[in-house]
């Protein structure tokens, strides 16, 4: 999957918006929280998403796709993984991971920040 295609998929979510909190890196937020880390243009196409409530659940991705999934730096212990977009992970699995990350983040938002349903 192309990075631009994944960015467009993320931004199509209700209430999603693009932010650049660090020079050269893009993230997609809902409310005030990040649900997808896209990295920067010119870097390996990848996405960082919440793959479970903890490392144990998120490790299922690493077992299924050992060459294309790894714990996200700094926040991996909280269930975040970095997934390669141009590897062996099927596009359907990538979009399902984004959907799950979005839902997990929205569920933790205060009501005033949640997008209308």
Steps between C-alpha positions, in 0.01 A plus 500: 500500500625846419559749782264754338224239474536416868501869596177553303344195667586633846375850420164362381419395858244724678677786678845403369754772431865516394761640737876546479609516865864422418699628208467259208242271662127476437241359736124468470295599802142481613421760760830569675639146470710324239361181349754461216868591463590536130862609524635737241521522124808327370508247784403134482121482451366392838227572749500492877168387647360373827480123448365404840464610860844366592815343362366144525212565260707723270766228471256292293586729208870432548439125502287519183724743310851479653667688212243779483382573855691620803422672829487878460789683665420650841129401499522134396443378854152657480399286201624718212668340198666634189381318187671516159263608225697349213569160655305177530216631717185494282330835443183375668696420815662844494166679473354278773793600723427868434130444572581330831748771600248773419226326701732443798604865506146635454380280788748672734420856391293724725144530362554861395784391266326202342388540140125492433373157407 
